[in-house]
């Protein structure tokens, strides 16, 4: 998983986003203001579990 970070000043007009790229190539751009930390965590966990299940089924 690749995570890019950029610290925004408190008065920034840019949206608060979390950008992720998983090893399968899937990219996620999550709105951290809308989802909150729990929502971001849930979205990332959901895809991580899918990847883990696929690896388990293929025997890797």
PDB file of N, CA, C and O in Angstrom, chain B, residues numbered from 101:
ATOM      1  N   UNK B 101       0.848  -1.159   0.000  1.00  0.00           N
ATOM      2  CA  UNK B 101       0.000   0.000   0.000  1.00  0.00           C
ATOM      3  C   UNK B 101       0.898   1.228   0.000  1.00  0.00           C
ATOM      4  O   UNK B 101       1.887   1.290   0.731  1.00  0.00           O
ATOM      5  N   UNK B 102       0.544   2.194  -0.822  1.00  0.00           N
ATOM      6  CA  UNK B 102       1.285   3.444  -0.883  1.00  0.00           C
ATOM      7  C   UNK B 102       0.376   4.557  -0.380  1.00  0.00           C
ATOM      8  O   UNK B 102      -0.769   4.681  -0.815  1.00  0.00           O
ATOM      9  N   UNK B 103       0.892   5.360   0.536  1.00  0.00           N
ATOM     10  CA  UNK B 103       0.131   6.471   1.100  1.00  0.00           C
ATOM     11  C   UNK B 103       0.926   7.749   0.895  1.00  0.00           C
ATOM     12  O   UNK B 103       2.086   7.835   1.299  1.00  0.00           O
ATOM     13  N   UNK B 104       0.309   8.737   0.272  1.00  0.00           N
ATOM     14  CA  UNK B 104       0.927  10.054   0.120  1.00  0.00           C
ATOM     15  C   UNK B 104       0.337  10.994   1.166  1.00  0.00           C
ATOM     16  O   UNK B 104      -0.871  10.994   1.402  1.00  0.00           O
ATOM     17  N   UNK B 105       1.198  11.793   1.789  1.00  0.00           N
ATOM     18  CA  UNK B 105       0.715  12.736   2.793  1.00  0.00           C
ATOM     19  C   UNK B 105       1.129  14.154   2.449  1.00  0.00           C
ATOM     20  O   UNK B 105       2.183  14.390   1.859  1.00  0.00           O
ATOM     21  N   UNK B 106       0.290  15.077   2.826  1.00  0.00           N
ATOM     22  CA  UNK B 106       0.567  16.500   2.666  1.00  0.00           C
ATOM     23  C   UNK B 106      -0.135  17.215   3.813  1.00  0.00           C
ATOM     24  O   UNK B 106      -1.357  17.136   3.943  1.00  0.00           O
ATOM     25  N   UNK B 107       0.624  17.899   4.630  1.00  0.00           N
ATOM     26  CA  UNK B 107       0.057  18.622   5.764  1.00  0.00           C
ATOM     27  C   UNK B 107      -0.476  19.966   5.273  1.00  0.00           C
ATOM     28  O   UNK B 107       0.259  20.766   4.693  1.00  0.00           O
ATOM     29  N   UNK B 108      -1.751  20.200   5.512  1.00  0.00           N
ATOM     30  CA  UNK B 108      -2.375  21.454   5.109  1.00  0.00           C
ATOM     31  C   UNK B 108      -2.450  22.402   6.301  1.00  0.00           C
ATOM     32  O   UNK B 108      -2.683  21.962   7.427  1.00  0.00           O
ATOM     33  N   UNK B 109      -2.252  23.708   6.062  1.00  0.00           N
ATOM     34  CA  UNK B 109      -2.445  24.663   7.145  1.00  0.00           C
ATOM     35  C   UNK B 109      -3.922  24.696   7.552  1.00  0.00           C
ATOM     36  O   UNK B 109      -4.799  24.361   6.755  1.00  0.00           O
ATOM     37  N   UNK B 110      -4.181  25.089   8.763  1.00  0.00           N
ATOM     38  CA  UNK B 110      -5.541  25.095   9.291  1.00  0.00           C
ATOM     39  C   UNK B 110      -6.489  25.932   8.426  1.00  0.00           C
ATOM     40  O   UNK B 110      -7.662  25.585   8.292  1.00  0.00           O
ATOM     41  N   UNK B 111      -6.005  27.010   7.845  1.00  0.00           N
ATOM     42  CA  UNK B 111      -6.841  27.918   7.056  1.00  0.00           C
ATOM     43  C   UNK B 111      -6.894  27.537   5.577  1.00  0.00           C
ATOM     44  O   UNK B 111      -7.391  28.319   4.766  1.00  0.00           O
ATOM     45  N   UNK B 112      -6.405  26.382   5.215  1.00  0.00           N
ATOM     46  CA  UNK B 112      -6.348  25.957   3.814  1.00  0.00           C
ATOM     47  C   UNK B 112      -7.750  25.773   3.235  1.00  0.00           C
ATOM     48  O   UNK B 112      -8.671  25.333   3.924  1.00  0.00           O
ATOM     49  N   UNK B 113      -7.890  26.119   1.965  1.00  0.00           N
ATOM     50  CA  UNK B 113      -9.162  25.942   1.252  1.00  0.00           C
ATOM     51  C   UNK B 113      -9.203  24.599   0.516  1.00  0.00           C
ATOM     52  O   UNK B 113     -10.253  24.207   0.008  1.00  0.00           O
ATOM     53  N   UNK B 114      -8.063  23.889   0.453  1.00  0.00           N
ATOM     54  CA  UNK B 114      -8.022  22.580  -0.202  1.00  0.00           C
ATOM     55  C   UNK B 114      -8.800  21.559   0.629  1.00  0.00           C
ATOM     56  O   UNK B 114      -8.798  21.620   1.859  1.00  0.00           O
ATOM     57  N   UNK B 115      -9.462  20.625  -0.047  1.00  0.00           N
ATOM     58  CA  UNK B 115     -10.196  19.598   0.693  1.00  0.00           C
ATOM     59  C   UNK B 115      -9.237  18.633   1.397  1.00  0.00           C
ATOM     60  O   UNK B 115      -8.111  18.417   0.948  1.00  0.00           O
ATOM     61  N   UNK B 116      -9.699  18.074   2.482  1.00  0.00           N
ATOM     62  CA  UNK B 116      -8.923  17.103   3.247  1.00  0.00           C
ATOM     63  C   UNK B 116      -9.162  15.723   2.640  1.00  0.00           C
ATOM     64  O   UNK B 116     -10.229  15.134   2.813  1.00  0.00           O
ATOM     65  N   UNK B 117      -8.150  15.212   1.922  1.00  0.00           N
ATOM     66  CA  UNK B 117      -8.280  13.934   1.226  1.00  0.00           C
ATOM     67  C   UNK B 117      -7.239  12.940   1.712  1.00  0.00           C
ATOM     68  O   UNK B 117      -6.149  13.319   2.139  1.00  0.00           O
ATOM     69  N   UNK B 118      -7.589  11.671   1.642  1.00  0.00           N
ATOM     70  CA  UNK B 118      -6.648  10.588   1.887  1.00  0.00           C
ATOM     71  C   UNK B 118      -6.540   9.825   0.570  1.00  0.00           C
ATOM     72  O   UNK B 118      -7.535   9.315   0.056  1.00  0.00           O
ATOM     73  N   UNK B 119      -5.325   9.751   0.029  1.00  0.00           N
ATOM     74  CA  UNK B 119      -5.100   9.039  -1.238  1.00  0.00           C
ATOM     75  C   UNK B 119      -4.286   7.787  -0.948  1.00  0.00           C
ATOM     76  O   UNK B 119      -3.231   7.849  -0.318  1.00  0.00           O
ATOM     77  N   UNK B 120      -4.786   6.659  -1.411  1.00  0.00           N
ATOM     78  CA  UNK B 120      -4.137   5.376  -1.193  1.00  0.00           C
ATOM     79  C   UNK B 120      -4.016   4.625  -2.502  1.00  0.00           C
ATOM     80  O   UNK B 120      -4.855   4.762  -3.392  1.00  0.00           O
ATOM     81  N   UNK B 121      -2.961   3.830  -2.611  1.00  0.00           N
ATOM     82  CA  UNK B 121      -2.820   2.922  -3.745  1.00  0.00           C
ATOM     83  C   UNK B 121      -2.426   1.566  -3.186  1.00  0.00           C
ATOM     84  O   UNK B 121      -1.402   1.429  -2.516  1.00  0.00           O
ATOM     85  N   UNK B 122      -3.254   0.565  -3.468  1.00  0.00           N
ATOM     86  CA  UNK B 122      -3.019  -0.777  -2.969  1.00  0.00           C
ATOM     87  C   UNK B 122      -2.132  -1.555  -3.935  1.00  0.00           C
ATOM     88  O   UNK B 122      -1.940  -1.147  -5.081  1.00  0.00           O
ATOM     89  N   UNK B 123      -1.593  -2.679  -3.464  1.00  0.00           N
ATOM     90  CA  UNK B 123      -0.677  -3.475  -4.285  1.00  0.00           C
ATOM     91  C   UNK B 123      -1.356  -4.082  -5.511  1.00  0.00           C
ATOM     92  O   UNK B 123      -0.678  -4.475  -6.460  1.00  0.00           O
ATOM     93  N   UNK B 124      -2.683  -4.161  -5.503  1.00  0.00           N
ATOM     94  CA  UNK B 124      -3.395  -4.671  -6.683  1.00  0.00           C
ATOM     95  C   UNK B 124      -3.662  -3.567  -7.703  1.00  0.00           C
ATOM     96  O   UNK B 124      -4.269  -3.820  -8.744  1.00  0.00           O
ATOM     97  N   UNK B 125      -3.214  -2.348  -7.413  1.00  0.00           N
ATOM     98  CA  UNK B 125      -3.377  -1.229  -8.334  1.00  0.00           C
ATOM     99  C   UNK B 125      -4.582  -0.353  -8.053  1.00  0.00           C
ATOM    100  O   UNK B 125      -4.707   0.725  -8.634  1.00  0.00           O
ATOM    101  N   UNK B 126      -5.469  -0.788  -7.179  1.00  0.00           N
ATOM    102  CA  UNK B 126      -6.658   0.017  -6.854  1.00  0.00           C
ATOM    103  C   UNK B 126      -6.235   1.285  -6.127  1.00  0.00           C
ATOM    104  O   UNK B 126      -5.431   1.252  -5.195  1.00  0.00           O
ATOM    105  N   UNK B 127      -6.796   2.400  -6.574  1.00  0.00           N
ATOM    106  CA  UNK B 127      -6.524   3.683  -5.938  1.00  0.00           C
ATOM    107  C   UNK B 127      -7.796   4.177  -5.272  1.00  0.00           C
ATOM    108  O   UNK B 127      -8.892   4.048  -5.818  1.00  0.00           O
ATOM    109  N   UNK B 128      -7.635   4.740  -4.093  1.00  0.00           N
ATOM    110  CA  UNK B 128      -8.759   5.325  -3.370  1.00  0.00           C
ATOM    111  C   UNK B 128      -8.440   6.778  -3.073  1.00  0.00           C
ATOM    112  O   UNK B 128      -7.340   7.112  -2.632  1.00  0.00           O
ATOM    113  N   UNK B 129      -9.416   7.633  -3.319  1.00  0.00           N
ATOM    114  CA  UNK B 129      -9.345   9.032  -2.917  1.00  0.00           C
ATOM    115  C   UNK B 129     -10.523   9.259  -1.988  1.00  0.00           C
ATOM    116  O   UNK B 129     -11.663   9.379  -2.436  1.00  0.00           O
ATOM    117  N   UNK B 130     -10.245   9.318  -0.697  1.00  0.00           N
ATOM    118  CA  UNK B 130     -11.299   9.393   0.305  1.00  0.00           C
ATOM    119  C   UNK B 130     -11.377  10.797   0.893  1.00  0.00           C
ATOM    120  O   UNK B 130     -10.354  11.398   1.223  1.00  0.00           O
ATOM    121  N   UNK B 131     -12.585  11.309   1.021  1.00  0.00           N
ATOM    122  CA  UNK B 131     -12.820  12.623   1.614  1.00  0.00           C
ATOM    123  C   UNK B 131     -12.818  12.474   3.133  1.00  0.00           C
ATOM    124  O   UNK B 131     -13.789  12.003   3.724  1.00  0.00           O
ATOM    125  N   UNK B 132     -11.712  12.882   3.754  1.00  0.00           N
ATOM    126  CA  UNK B 132     -11.555  12.699   5.202  1.00  0.00           C
ATOM    127  C   UNK B 132     -12.528  13.559   6.004  1.00  0.00           C
ATOM    128  O   UNK B 132     -12.942  13.166   7.095  1.00  0.00           O
ATOM    129  N   UNK B 133     -12.895  14.718   5.484  1.00  0.00           N
ATOM    130  CA  UNK B 133     -13.844  15.580   6.197  1.00  0.00           C
ATOM    131  C   UNK B 133     -15.224  14.940   6.236  1.00  0.00           C
ATOM    132  O   UNK B 133     -15.906  14.989   7.259  1.00  0.00           O
ATOM    133  N   UNK B 134     -15.631  14.344   5.131  1.00  0.00           N
ATOM    134  CA  UNK B 134     -16.954  13.735   5.035  1.00  0.00           C
ATOM    135  C   UNK B 134     -17.022  12.413   5.797  1.00  0.00           C
ATOM    136  O   UNK B 134     -17.975  12.170   6.536  1.00  0.00           O
ATOM    137  N   UNK B 135     -16.008  11.556   5.616  1.00  0.00           N
ATOM    138  CA  UNK B 135     -16.029  10.220   6.211  1.00  0.00           C
ATOM    139  C   UNK B 135     -15.581  10.192   7.669  1.00  0.00           C
ATOM    140  O   UNK B 135     -16.065   9.374   8.450  1.00  0.00           O
ATOM    141  N   UNK B 136     -14.676  11.067   8.033  1.00  0.00           N
ATOM    142  CA  UNK B 136     -14.092  11.015   9.369  1.00  0.00           C
ATOM    143  C   UNK B 136     -13.081   9.880   9.445  1.00  0.00           C
ATOM    144  O   UNK B 136     -12.974   9.082   8.513  1.00  0.00           O
ATOM    145  N   UNK B 137     -12.349   9.802  10.529  1.00  0.00           N
ATOM    146  CA  UNK B 137     -11.293   8.796  10.656  1.00  0.00           C
ATOM    147  C   UNK B 137     -11.875   7.382  10.660  1.00  0.00           C
ATOM    148  O   UNK B 137     -11.277   6.464  10.097  1.00  0.00           O
ATOM    149  N   UNK B 138     -13.015   7.205  11.279  1.00  0.00           N
ATOM    150  CA  UNK B 138     -13.648   5.885  11.340  1.00  0.00           C
ATOM    151  C   UNK B 138     -14.086   5.420   9.949  1.00  0.00           C
ATOM    152  O   UNK B 138     -13.897   4.256   9.596  1.00  0.00           O
ATOM    153  N   UNK B 139     -14.668   6.324   9.162  1.00  0.00           N
ATOM    154  CA  UNK B 139     -15.111   5.983   7.818  1.00  0.00           C
ATOM    155  C   UNK B 139     -13.949   5.646   6.896  1.00  0.00           C
ATOM    156  O   UNK B 139     -14.033   4.709   6.103  1.00  0.00           O
ATOM    157  N   UNK B 140     -12.859   6.413   6.999  1.00  0.00           N
ATOM    158  CA  UNK B 140     -11.660   6.139   6.202  1.00  0.00           C
ATOM    159  C   UNK B 140     -11.115   4.762   6.571  1.00  0.00           C
ATOM    160  O   UNK B 140     -10.779   3.961   5.699  1.00  0.00           O
ATOM    161  N   UNK B 141     -11.032   4.501   7.865  1.00  0.00           N
ATOM    162  CA  UNK B 141     -10.545   3.212   8.344  1.00  0.00           C
ATOM    163  C   UNK B 141     -11.418   2.059   7.834  1.00  0.00           C
ATOM    164  O   UNK B 141     -10.896   1.023   7.423  1.00  0.00           O
ATOM    165  N   UNK B 142     -12.725   2.234   7.859  1.00  0.00           N
ATOM    166  CA  UNK B 142     -13.647   1.193   7.381  1.00  0.00           C
ATOM    167  C   UNK B 142     -13.443   0.904   5.897  1.00  0.00           C
ATOM    168  O   UNK B 142     -13.425  -0.258   5.490  1.00  0.00           O
ATOM    169  N   UNK B 143     -13.287   1.952   5.084  1.00  0.00           N
ATOM    170  CA  UNK B 143     -13.098   1.775   3.642  1.00  0.00           C
ATOM    171  C   UNK B 143     -11.786   1.035   3.347  1.00  0.00           C
ATOM    172  O   UNK B 143     -11.749   0.129   2.514  1.00  0.00           O
ATOM    173  N   UNK B 144     -10.722   1.430   4.033  1.00  0.00           N
ATOM    174  CA  UNK B 144      -9.417   0.796   3.818  1.00  0.00           C
ATOM    175  C   UNK B 144      -9.460  -0.658   4.290  1.00  0.00           C
ATOM    176  O   UNK B 144      -8.955  -1.547   3.606  1.00  0.00           O
ATOM    177  N   UNK B 145     -10.052  -0.897   5.437  1.00  0.00           N
ATOM    178  CA  UNK B 145     -10.167  -2.263   5.962  1.00  0.00           C
ATOM    179  C   UNK B 145     -10.968  -3.166   5.028  1.00  0.00           C
ATOM    180  O   UNK B 145     -10.628  -4.334   4.840  1.00  0.00           O
ATOM    181  N   UNK B 146     -12.022  -2.624   4.449  1.00  0.00           N
ATOM    182  CA  UNK B 146     -12.869  -3.416   3.547  1.00  0.00           C
ATOM    183  C   UNK B 146     -12.047  -3.931   2.367  1.00  0.00           C
ATOM    184  O   UNK B 146     -12.102  -5.117   2.039  1.00  0.00           O
ATOM    185  N   UNK B 147     -11.293  -3.047   1.736  1.00  0.00           N
ATOM    186  CA  UNK B 147     -10.507  -3.485   0.581  1.00  0.00           C
ATOM    187  C   UNK B 147      -9.349  -4.396   1.021  1.00  0.00           C
ATOM    188  O   UNK B 147      -9.010  -5.346   0.315  1.00  0.00           O
ATOM    189  N   UNK B 148      -8.756  -4.117   2.154  1.00  0.00           N
ATOM    190  CA  UNK B 148      -7.666  -4.960   2.661  1.00  0.00           C
ATOM    191  C   UNK B 148      -8.147  -6.382   2.924  1.00  0.00           C
ATOM    192  O   UNK B 148      -7.431  -7.344   2.645  1.00  0.00           O
ATOM    193  N   UNK B 149      -9.352  -6.516   3.457  1.00  0.00           N
ATOM    194  CA  UNK B 149      -9.913  -7.847   3.704  1.00  0.00           C
ATOM    195  C   UNK B 149     -10.175  -8.585   2.387  1.00  0.00           C
ATOM    196  O   UNK B 149      -9.968  -9.795   2.297  1.00  0.00           O
ATOM    197  N   UNK B 150     -10.631  -7.849   1.367  1.00  0.00           N
ATOM    198  CA  UNK B 150     -10.854  -8.463   0.052  1.00  0.00           C
ATOM    199  C   UNK B 150      -9.536  -8.997  -0.503  1.00  0.00           C
ATOM    200  O   UNK B 150      -9.482 -10.118  -1.009  1.00  0.00           O
ATOM    201  N   UNK B 151      -8.472  -8.196  -0.410  1.00  0.00           N
ATOM    202  CA  UNK B 151      -7.162  -8.632  -0.894  1.00  0.00           C
ATOM    203  C   UNK B 151      -6.657  -9.842  -0.116  1.00  0.00           C
ATOM    204  O   UNK B 151      -6.124 -10.783  -0.703  1.00  0.00           O
ATOM    205  N   UNK B 152      -6.824  -9.816   1.197  1.00  0.00           N
ATOM    206  CA  UNK B 152      -6.375 -10.941   2.021  1.00  0.00           C
ATOM    207  C   UNK B 152      -7.132 -12.211   1.651  1.00  0.00           C
ATOM    208  O   UNK B 152      -6.544 -13.291   1.590  1.00  0.00           O
ATOM    209  N   UNK B 153      -8.419 -12.087   1.408  1.00  0.00           N
ATOM    210  CA  UNK B 153      -9.235 -13.250   1.033  1.00  0.00           C
ATOM    211  C   UNK B 153      -8.795 -13.811  -0.326  1.00  0.00           C
ATOM    212  O   UNK B 153      -8.708 -15.025  -0.505  1.00  0.00           O
ATOM    213  N   UNK B 154      -8.518 -12.909  -1.284  1.00  0.00           N
ATOM    214  CA  UNK B 154      -8.058 -13.353  -2.596  1.00  0.00           C
ATOM    215  C   UNK B 154      -6.726 -14.092  -2.484  1.00  0.00           C
ATOM    216  O   UNK B 154      -6.529 -15.116  -3.137  1.00  0.00           O
ATOM    217  N   UNK B 155      -5.814 -13.579  -1.661  1.00  0.00           N
ATOM    218  CA  UNK B 155      -4.528 -14.247  -1.459  1.00  0.00           C
ATOM    219  C   UNK B 155      -4.722 -15.606  -0.809  1.00  0.00           C
ATOM    220  O   UNK B 155      -4.050 -16.576  -1.161  1.00  0.00           O
ATOM    221  N   UNK B 156      -5.645 -15.670   0.143  1.00  0.00           N
ATOM    222  CA  UNK B 156      -5.925 -16.925   0.820  1.00  0.00           C
ATOM    223  C   UNK B 156      -6.463 -17.970  -0.160  1.00  0.00           C
ATOM    224  O   UNK B 156      -6.086 -19.140  -0.093  1.00  0.00           O
ATOM    225  N   UNK B 157      -7.331 -17.550  -1.057  1.00  0.00           N
ATOM    226  CA  UNK B 157      -7.928 -18.476  -2.020  1.00  0.00           C
ATOM    227  C   UNK B 157      -6.935 -18.938  -3.084  1.00  0.00           C
ATOM    228  O   UNK B 157      -7.021 -20.069  -3.563  1.00  0.00           O
ATOM    229  N   UNK B 158      -5.998 -18.073  -3.453  1.00  0.00           N
ATOM    230  CA  UNK B 158      -5.016 -18.449  -4.477  1.00  0.00           C
ATOM    231  C   UNK B 158      -3.803 -19.149  -3.879  1.00  0.00           C
ATOM    232  O   UNK B 158      -2.977 -19.693  -4.612  1.00  0.00           O
ATOM    233  N   UNK B 159      -3.690 -19.139  -2.559  1.00  0.00           N
ATOM    234  CA  UNK B 159      -2.597 -19.845  -1.896  1.00  0.00           C
ATOM    235  C   UNK B 159      -1.290 -19.086  -1.851  1.00  0.00           C
ATOM    236  O   UNK B 159      -0.238 -19.692  -1.648  1.00  0.00           O
ATOM    237  N   UNK B 160      -1.325 -17.777  -2.034  1.00  0.00           N
ATOM    238  CA  UNK B 160      -0.096 -16.968  -1.974  1.00  0.00           C
ATOM    239  C   UNK B 160       0.209 -16.546  -0.572  1.00  0.00           C
ATOM    240  O   UNK B 160       1.205 -15.861  -0.337  1.00  0.00           O
TER     241      UNK B 160
END
